[in-house]
Amino acid sequence: MKQMTVNEVEALINEGKKLNIIDVREVDEVATGKIPGAVNIPLGLIEFRMHELDKTNEYIMVCRSGARSGRATQFLKEYGFNVMNMTGGMLAWEGKIE
């Protein structure tokens, strides 16, 4: 599984890179703050909403600690998506939140 650290993600954001970030936490968790521009698709809905994703894009999967996003990364990878897991999740995130 491809992975990226929170520092690598934050550095890309600070460089102005357009990232496709999918936050797989539950809606109430995301309400406390998410990475700016991240799209919330709770893990339990990934299977039903993956049609919203474009296989030509690269996606960074995020959750609270990195476990659920790891599962989402593995699941989407099996369907041919270009995905990577942000290790450490929002617990390790020190960048901006919205």
DAZIGI-V90497 format. One record per backbone hydrogen bond with DSSP energy under -1.0 kcal/mol. CO is the residue of the C=O (numbers start at 1). NH is the residue of the N-H. E is the energy in kcal/mol with one decimal. If there is no record, write none. Layout:
co=CO nh=NH e=E
co=CO nh=NH e=E
This chain:
co=2 nh=85 e=-2.5
co=4 nh=87 e=-2.1
co=5 nh=9 e=-2.2
co=6 nh=10 e=-2.7
co=7 nh=11 e=-2.3
co=8 nh=12 e=-2.0
co=9 nh=13 e=-2.2
co=10 nh=14 e=-2.7
co=11 nh=15 e=-1.5
co=12 nh=17 e=-2.4
co=13 nh=16 e=-1.7
co=20 nh=60 e=-2.9
co=21 nh=39 e=-2.8
co=22 nh=62 e=-2.8
co=23 nh=41 e=-2.0
co=24 nh=43 e=-2.3
co=26 nh=30 e=-2.2
co=27 nh=31 e=-1.7
co=29 nh=32 e=-1.3
co=30 nh=33 e=-2.2
co=34 nh=98 e=-3.0
co=35 nh=38 e=-2.5
co=39 nh=23 e=-2.9
co=42 nh=45 e=-2.7
co=43 nh=46 e=-1.2
co=45 nh=49 e=-1.6
co=46 nh=50 e=-1.3
co=49 nh=52 e=-2.3
co=50 nh=53 e=-1.6
co=54 nh=57 e=-2.0
co=59 nh=84 e=-2.0
co=60 nh=22 e=-2.7
co=61 nh=86 e=-2.6
co=62 nh=24 e=-3.1
co=63 nh=90 e=-2.7
co=64 nh=91 e=-2.7
co=67 nh=71 e=-1.8
co=68 nh=72 e=-2.4
co=69 nh=73 e=-2.4
co=70 nh=74 e=-2.3
co=71 nh=75 e=-2.5
co=72 nh=76 e=-2.7
co=73 nh=77 e=-2.3
co=74 nh=78 e=-1.7
co=76 nh=81 e=-2.3
co=77 nh=80 e=-1.9
co=81 nh=83 e=-1.0
co=82 nh=59 e=-2.5
co=84 nh=61 e=-3.2
co=85 nh=4 e=-2.5
co=86 nh=89 e=-1.0
co=89 nh=92 e=-1.3
